[in-house]
Amino acid sequence: MIADEASLAQMMTAAQKGDAATYRALLAEVQLWLERYYRRRVPPSQLDDLVQDVLLAVHKKRATWDNRRAFYPWLAAIARYRWVDHLRKVYRSAEDELGDHDVPEDSEEEAVMARMSLERLFVHLPDKQAQAIELVKIEGLSIAEASQRTGQSESLVKVNIHRGLKKLSALVEKAE
């Protein structure tokens, strides 16, 4: 049977004062409570590891419990945070197991076709607009770097990008 709030609080107070026997009894009670808490939240194969993880966290954080406050909410907060950490770890490892074999391979052909489409669209733009879009949006340069490379002011580079993208958008919509 799991001890009530007052008993656990008394046990924790004694444990904080150095009573090792009471601390062992407290951990046994906490273990029972944790097993019930996690029984519906994790698969049985993961239950023991998670309970042990929380017991270690309780041990490390036992000095943070304030005897003027309730014990169960303090314990439940630790249990909940450890459970969330556990879920993150489980889902991360599940993602790792998927591997990269399901990822489609990059195709050089697609890149070439995209570049050809861009070149056809850039023909409809003034050279300064096409150059600004190319440097900032495709090559990834900053506005300042594009300004230095083109000899345009930073403001003009921004204006050329804005106007060029607006015109390209109109061309694409018109083609659809």
N, C-alpha and C positions, 0 to 999 in steps of 0.2 A: 504494500500500500504506500502511496506517495504521501509524504508529510504535508501538513497544511502550511500556509504562509507564515504564521507566527513561529512555528517550529523551525522552519528553514531559516528564518531571519535570526533566531537565537543561535542556531548552529553556525551560521555564517559569522555572526559576531564573535562566537567562541573561536572559530577557525582563524579569524583575523587576529585574535590575541595569541595564537600559537598552539591551540589545542589540536594536536594531530589526530587523535582518535575521533573527535567530533568532525574534523575536516573529512576524514575518510567516509564517515557515515553520511555527511552532507553530499559528497560526490556520488555515493551510491544512490541516494535519493534523486539527485539531479540526473543521473544516468537513466533511472526509470522514467522520469518525466520526459527526458529527451527522446527516449525510444518511443513513447506514446506520441509525442509531438511530431516526430518524423515518419512514423509508420505509414501514414497515408500520403506523404509528400515525396518519398524517394523509394526506389526499388529496394527490396530486401537485401540484395547484394551490396548496396551502398550504405546501408543503415549504420553498421558498426563503425566504419571509417568516419562517417559524418559525426556520430555521437562522440567518438574519441577526439575528433578535431575540436568540437565544442567544449569538451571537458578540459582540453589544454587551454583553450581561450579563457574559460572560466578561471582556471588556475592562474593564468598570466594577469587577468584583469580583476582578480579578487580584491585587490586594494582599492579599486575604484567604486566598489559598492558602498553606499552610504546607509548606515543602520537606521537613519531617520526615514528612509524610503522603503517601499515594498520590494521584496526579493524577486517575486515572479516576473514583474515587468522588466527588471534588469536582466534576468536570465533569458526571458523571451526575446529581448532585443539582440542579445548575443547570438541566440539560436537562429533568429531570422537572418541576421547579416551573414552568418556562416552558411546558411542554407542558400542564400543568393549567390555567395561566392562559389559554392559547390556547383550550383546550376550553371554558372558561367564557365567553370572549368569543364564540366561534362559536355556542354554544347561546343566549346572550343575544341575539345578533343574529337568530338563527332565531326566537326568541320575538317579537321586535319586528316581524318581517316578517308574523307572523300578524295583527297589528292587532286592533282592537276590533270589526271587523265580524262576527265570529263569536260575540261575547258577546250573550247574550239581553238584550233590553231589559227594564228594570224596568217592572213593571205596577202602576199605581195601584190597579187592581182587586184584585190580590193583597194589597196593603197594607191596603186597606179590609176585605177578608174576614178577614185575620188579626186586625185590630183588633176586629172584631165578635165573633170567636171568643173573644178575650181578655176582652171585656166580659161575654160570657155566662158564662165561667168565674169571673171576679171576683165575680159575684153570689153565689157560694157561699162566699166568704171574708168574714171580718170586715173592716170598713172599714180598720182600721189595717194589717192584713196586705196587703190589696190596694194601699193607698197606698204602703207600704214597697217592695213589689215593683215597682210602677209607677215610682217615683222612681229606685231603684237599678238594677234590671235592664233597664228599658225606656228611661228617659231618660238613664241613665248617670251619675247623681250618685254622689258618694262617700257612704259611711255617715255621715260627719260632716255633709255637706250635707243629706242626707235627715233626719238628726236635728234639725238646726236648722229645717228647713222644717216638720216634723211636730210638733215639740215633744216627741218621744220621746227617751229616752236612746239613745246609740249601741248599747248592749247590747240594748235592746228592739227597735230597728230590725232588728238581726241576727236576733233570735229570731223576730220577725214574718215576716221574709223566709224563714227556714228552715221555720217551720211552714206558711206559706202555700204555698211551693213543694211541700212534702210533701203537702199537701192537694190541690193542683192535680194533682200526679202521680197520686195515687190516683183522682181524678175522671177523668182521661184514660184510665188503665188500665181503670177500670170501664166507660167508654163503649166501649172496644174490645172 
